[in-house]
């Protein structure tokens, strides 16, 4: 769960973004701009980041504020799961990333596996749709959901990418250090449950 102050920041920023988009008068928009500034100041104090960085970050969104979607792919072969080593922190995660405008969630999963690992896969099912705040990830400034797809390996070979250093398969009892902002051990274990029991319904929240 996010600390209380970060939850307030996210909610204030969402109200400000939505209000700036739908505000009926210039007076309303000024008040919502003040609210966005307050959210940026709170975030700067809470994170230690420069206020200018937070202002720029919070000014990017437009329209009704909604959670971002992070798509992750679980490719399990021979009792082992495919993980990629992230260049940003040197830790490992299920391949994936933010969904792109114009792509469906499953297309995003297939593309992310190819780009980050070099492997080709086919999506079998949506195993889980989770609120990131509820599953043990480190706090982040924006609210997001995570979609986990169970995938079948079709071919390819391990290749590094701009974002990843390596791609390897790991047994569930021998996972490497994980990039927990992306994937947790509990989430990976849940993907193995879906692999063992294909008829399990999609889990959510």
Secondary structure, 3 states (H helix, E strand, C coil): CCCHHHHHHHHHHHHHHHHHHHCCCHHHHHHHHHHHHHHHHHHHHHHCCCHHHHHHHHCCCCCCCCCEEEEEEEEEECCEEEEEEECCCCCEECCEEECCCCCCHHHHHHHHHHHHHCEEEEEEEEEEEEEHHHCCCCCCCCCEEEEEEEEEEEEECCCCCCCEEEEEEEEHHHCCCECCCCCCHHHHHHHHHHHHCCCCCCEEC
